[in-house]
Amino acid sequence: MRAGLVLEQVDKSFAGAKAVERLSLEVHPGEVVALTGPSGAGKTTTCRLVAGLEYADAGNISVAGRDVTRLPPQQRDVSLMFESFALYPMMNVADNIAFALRAPTRAGRTDAAAIARCIDEVLALTEMSDLRERMPHELSGGQKQRVALCRALALEPAVYLMDEPISHLDAKLRHKLRAALRRRLVAAPAPTLWCTPDSMEALSVADRVAVLVDGRLQQFDRPEAIYTRPANTQVARLVGDPGMNLLPGTLVRDDGALRFRHKEMTVDLSDETRTRLDASGSSGNVVLGVRATDMEIAEPGAADAHRVEVYSYEPFGKYAILTAKLGGDMIKAKIFDATHVDIGDVLSIRLHGRNAVVFDAATAKAI
């Protein structure tokens, strides 16, 4: 049996509704795999299945070469960080972190001095050293989450399960901890399954990303591939900030060249995309996926630009998100210059097709 964490064709239903369906994943030792998807996709259920808090209806789960599918939680050697924190209210921060290290099942494995060093280390990592004597009711939501994170990191398990480990932290600390946590986890011999609804967080922390929708695995690949070549329109909508623009249209031959035609415009495709479409023999109705970063404001009347009406404009300092109406469709552009626009303005938008992805309109799969 393979080392690391392996899920093979795992099914789980609640009251007849599929929470996880035929899920197969493999996470190698020292690898971080991010499981991302919208609320209700099955991320937490997957963690609970691996931890033994739920039992699979079908399929197999192995951890470090052992089949744990039917083993109770205490025999699985996993470290699960609960999304709900699950702190012991009668214990202070330090004792919450140390609780698992002092458990009877670990008797003789870690002495008091080693436990103290471990507590100091994880508290320093999460910037909580001055709060070690606080009780849970004296902590903010973000501080409680860091205590739960420390408790999970303190163990040396066969697998780490992180269920939204930094979602309640302020933005500055969240960005700082992402890098620190990844460095720690990839240095560990155990695999890590990191669950988050934030696709950009998933891309930034993981060696590979698994996209889950309605309990089904949509794509499992390296972050770069997930972002640039989403497997279907569901992944395209989910991954990115904002998600990929999806425009319905057709593929047409024009002077021997293959182009995408929308009711409001025609887009030249890259040579690589045309070659792939030619090889597939695709024609007719398709959906064009274009990232917000592949759009820009053009000079009024530019030959390769298209008129749009501004629906909203959201400045974020170094860039702004422009949402505009293109015929009956909405598009989002990420604008990096200092241009300011108002709702209702009519602008010209240039759309670059060099990084576009073409999806089959009937199957929603990438061509």
C-alpha positions in Angstrom: 0.0 0.0 0.0 1.3 3.5 -0.9 2.7 5.9 1.7 1.0 9.3 2.4 -2.7 9.8 2.2 -4.7 7.9 -0.4 -8.5 8.1 -1.0 -9.9 5.6 -3.5 -13.4 6.0 -4.9 -14.8 7.3 -1.5 -18.5 7.9 -1.2 -20.5 9.5 1.6 -24.1 10.4 1.8 -26.3 12.2 4.4 -30.0 11.5 4.3 -29.7 10.3 0.7 -27.8 13.3 -0.5 -24.3 12.8 -1.8 -21.7 14.8 0.2 -18.7 13.1 -1.4 -19.0 11.0 -4.6 -16.3 8.6 -5.9 -13.5 10.8 -4.6 -10.0 9.7 -5.4 -7.0 11.7 -4.1 -3.3 10.9 -3.3 -1.2 13.3 -1.1 2.4 12.4 -0.9 4.6 12.7 2.2 5.8 16.3 2.6 3.2 17.5 0.0 0.5 20.1 0.6 -2.7 19.5 -1.3 -5.4 22.2 -1.1 -9.0 21.1 -1.4 -11.0 24.0 -2.6 -14.6 24.6 -3.6 -17.7 26.5 -2.6 -19.6 26.0 0.6 -21.2 22.5 0.7 -18.7 21.1 -1.8 -17.6 18.3 0.6 -14.3 19.7 1.9 -15.1 19.3 5.7 -16.7 15.9 5.1 -13.5 14.7 3.4 -11.5 15.8 6.4 -13.9 14.1 8.8 -13.8 10.9 6.7 -10.0 10.8 6.9 -10.0 11.5 10.6 -12.6 8.8 11.3 -15.3 11.2 12.6 -17.4 9.9 9.7 -17.2 6.5 8.0 -17.3 6.2 4.2 -20.3 4.4 2.6 -17.9 3.0 0.0 -14.3 3.2 -1.0 -11.0 3.0 0.9 -8.8 5.4 2.8 -5.1 4.7 3.7 -2.7 6.7 5.8 1.0 6.0 5.8 0.5 2.7 4.1 -2.3 1.5 6.5 -5.9 0.9 5.6 -7.8 3.1 8.1 -11.2 3.0 6.4 -12.9 1.4 9.4 -10.5 2.3 12.2 -11.6 4.6 15.0 -10.1 8.1 15.2 -7.6 7.4 17.9 -6.0 4.7 15.8 -5.5 6.8 12.7 -2.6 9.0 13.8 -4.0 12.2 12.2 -3.9 15.8 13.3 -7.2 17.6 12.5 -7.7 21.3 12.9 -11.4 21.9 13.3 -13.0 24.8 11.4 -15.0 25.5 14.6 -11.8 25.6 16.8 -13.2 23.1 19.4 -11.1 24.5 22.2 -11.4 23.2 25.8 -13.0 26.1 27.7 -11.5 25.1 31.1 -7.9 25.1 29.8 -5.7 28.1 29.0 -3.9 28.5 25.6 -0.8 26.5 26.6 -2.8 23.6 28.0 -5.1 23.5 25.0 -2.1 23.1 22.8 -0.5 20.5 25.0 -3.6 18.4 25.6 -3.0 16.0 22.7 0.7 15.7 23.6 -0.2 14.6 27.1 -2.9 12.1 26.1 -2.6 8.6 27.5 -2.1 7.1 24.0 1.1 9.1 23.8 2.4 8.3 27.2 6.2 8.1 27.2 6.6 9.6 23.7 7.1 13.2 24.7 8.6 14.5 28.0 7.6 17.7 29.8 10.6 19.7 28.5 9.9 18.7 24.9 6.2 19.7 25.3 7.2 23.1 26.6 9.6 23.7 23.7 6.9 22.7 21.3 4.4 25.1 22.8 6.9 27.9 22.7 7.7 27.1 19.0 4.1 27.1 17.7 3.1 30.1 19.7 6.0 32.1 18.3 5.1 30.9 14.8 1.6 32.3 15.1 2.5 35.4 17.1 0.7 34.2 20.3 3.6 34.0 22.8 2.1 36.7 25.1 -1.3 35.0 25.3 -0.2 31.6 26.6 -2.1 32.0 29.9 -5.3 33.4 28.5 -8.5 31.3 28.7 -10.6 30.7 25.5 -13.3 33.2 26.6 -10.7 35.9 26.7 -9.6 35.5 23.1 -10.9 36.9 19.9 -12.1 34.7 17.0 -8.8 35.1 15.2 -6.8 34.2 18.3 -9.0 31.1 19.0 -8.3 30.0 15.5 -4.5 30.4 16.0 -4.8 28.3 19.2 -6.5 25.5 17.3 -3.9 25.8 14.6 -1.1 25.5 17.2 -2.7 22.4 18.7 -2.7 20.8 15.3 0.8 21.7 14.5 2.2 20.5 17.8 1.7 16.9 16.9 3.8 14.9 14.6 1.1 12.8 12.9 0.9 10.6 9.8 -1.2 13.2 8.1 -2.2 16.9 8.8 -5.8 17.9 8.1 -6.3 21.6 8.1 -10.0 22.8 7.7 -9.9 26.5 6.9 -6.9 27.1 9.1 -6.5 30.9 8.5 -9.9 32.0 7.4 -10.7 34.1 10.5 -7.4 36.0 10.6 -6.9 39.6 9.5 -5.5 40.0 6.0 -2.0 41.0 7.0 -1.5 38.1 9.4 -3.2 35.7 7.0 -0.7 36.6 4.3 2.2 36.3 6.6 1.1 32.9 8.0 0.4 31.4 4.6 4.2 31.4 3.8 5.3 30.4 7.3 2.8 27.5 7.5 3.7 26.2 4.0 7.4 26.2 5.0 6.7 24.2 8.1 4.4 21.7 6.5 6.5 20.9 3.4 9.4 20.3 5.8 7.4 17.7 7.7 7.4 14.0 6.7 3.6 13.9 6.7 1.2 14.9 3.9 -1.1 17.8 4.4 -4.7 18.2 3.2 -5.6 22.0 3.4 -9.3 22.8 3.0 -10.4 26.3 2.0 -13.2 28.0 0.0 -10.7 30.7 -1.1 -9.3 29.5 -4.4 -6.4 32.1 -4.4 -5.3 30.8 -0.9 -5.4 27.3 -2.4 -3.2 28.3 -5.3 -0.7 30.1 -3.0 -0.2 27.4 -0.3 -0.4 24.1 -2.3 1.9 21.9 -4.3 -1.3 20.6 -6.0 -4.9 21.8 -5.9 -8.1 19.6 -6.0 -11.3 21.5 -7.0 -14.4 20.0 -5.5 -18.0 20.9 -6.5 -21.1 19.1 -5.1 -18.8 16.4 -3.8 -17.3 15.6 -7.1 -13.6 16.2 -8.0 -13.5 18.5 -11.0 -9.8 18.9 -11.4 -6.6 17.9 -9.6 -3.4 19.5 -10.8 -0.6 21.9 -10.1 -1.7 25.5 -9.3 -0.4 26.9 -12.6 -2.5 24.4 -14.6 -5.6 25.0 -12.5 -5.4 28.7 -13.2 -4.4 28.7 -16.8 -6.2 25.6 -18.1 -9.3 25.0 -16.0 -10.9 21.7 -16.9 -14.4 23.0 -17.2 -16.5 26.1 -16.7 -17.2 25.3 -13.0 -13.4 25.4 -12.2 -13.1 28.6 -14.4 -15.7 30.4 -12.4 -14.3 29.3 -9.0 -10.6 29.9 -9.5 -9.2 33.4 -9.8 -9.8 36.8 -8.3 -12.2 37.4 -10.0 -13.1 34.2 -11.7 -12.7 33.7 -15.5 -15.1 35.7 -17.8 -17.2 33.2 -19.8 -18.7 34.4 -23.0 -20.9 32.3 -25.3 -20.3 32.3 -29.0 -19.2 30.3 -32.0 -16.0 29.2 -33.7 -15.9 30.6 -37.2 -13.5 30.3 -40.2 -12.5 33.7 -41.5 -9.9 34.0 -44.3 -8.6 30.5 -43.3 -8.2 31.5 -39.7 -10.2 30.2 -36.8 -11.8 32.9 -34.6 -14.2 33.2 -31.8 -17.4 35.2 -32.6 -19.5 36.7 -29.9 -22.7 38.6 -30.8 -20.9 41.9 -29.9 -17.3 41.1 -31.2 -14.8 38.8 -32.8 -11.7 37.6 -31.0 -8.5 36.3 -32.5 -7.2 33.2 -30.8 -3.6 32.3 -30.1 -1.7 30.0 -32.5 -1.6 27.4 -29.7 -5.3 27.5 -29.1 -6.1 27.4 -32.9 -3.8 24.3 -33.3 -5.6 22.6 -30.4 -9.0 23.4 -31.7 -8.1 22.2 -35.2 -6.8 18.9 -33.8 -10.0 18.4 -31.9 -12.2 19.1 -34.9 -14.3 21.4 -32.7 -16.7 23.8 -34.3 -20.1 25.5 -33.6 -21.2 26.7 -30.2 -18.5 27.2 -27.6 -17.8 29.3 -24.5 -14.7 31.5 -24.4 -12.9 31.9 -21.1 -10.9 35.1 -20.6 -9.1 36.2 -17.4 -9.8 39.7 -16.1 -6.1 40.4 -16.5 -6.4 39.9 -20.2 -8.7 42.9 -20.7 -7.7 46.6 -20.7 -9.3 50.0 -21.3 -8.5 51.2 -24.9 -8.7 54.5 -26.6 -12.2 55.4 -27.7 -12.8 54.1 -31.3 -9.8 51.8 -31.3 -10.3 49.2 -34.1 -9.6 46.2 -31.9 -11.7 47.4 -28.9 -15.4 46.9 -28.0 -17.8 49.4 -26.4 -19.1 48.5 -23.0 -21.2 50.2 -20.3 -19.7 50.4 -16.8 -21.8 48.5 -14.2 -19.5 48.9 -11.2 -16.0 50.1 -10.5 -14.1 48.8 -7.4 -10.7 50.5 -6.7 -8.2 48.4 -4.5 -5.2 50.7 -4.7 -2.8 49.0 -7.0 -5.6 47.8 -9.3 -9.3 48.1 -9.8 -12.0 45.7 -10.8 -14.2 47.0 -13.6 -17.5 45.2 -14.2 -19.2 46.1 -17.5 -22.0 45.1 -19.8 -21.0 43.7 -23.1 -24.4 43.2 -24.9 -26.3 40.9 -22.6 -23.2 39.6 -20.8 -21.3 40.9 -17.8 -17.5 41.0 -18.0 -14.9 41.8 -15.3 -11.6 43.5 -16.1 -8.6 44.0 -13.7 -7.3 47.5 -14.4 -3.8 48.4 -13.3 -3.6 52.0 -14.4 -4.9 55.1 -12.6 -8.0 55.5 -14.7 -11.1 56.4 -12.8 -14.6 55.7 -14.2 -18.1 56.1 -13.0 -21.1 53.8 -13.2 -22.9 54.3 -16.5 -19.8 55.5 -18.4 -19.3 54.0 -21.9 -15.8 52.7 -22.5 -13.8 50.8 -25.0 -12.4 47.5 -23.8 -9.6 45.5 -25.6 -9.8 41.8 -25.0 -6.7 39.7 -25.6 -7.2 36.1 -26.7 -3.7 34.9 -26.3 -4.4 33.1 -23.0 -8.1 32.3 -23.7 -9.6 28.9 -23.0 -12.3 27.5 -25.2 -15.0 25.2 -23.6 -17.5 23.0 -25.4 -20.9 24.7 -24.9 -22.7 21.3 -24.5 -20.3 19.6 -22.1 -18.8 22.7 -20.4 -15.4 20.9 -20.7 -12.2 22.6 -22.0 -11.3 21.7 -25.6 
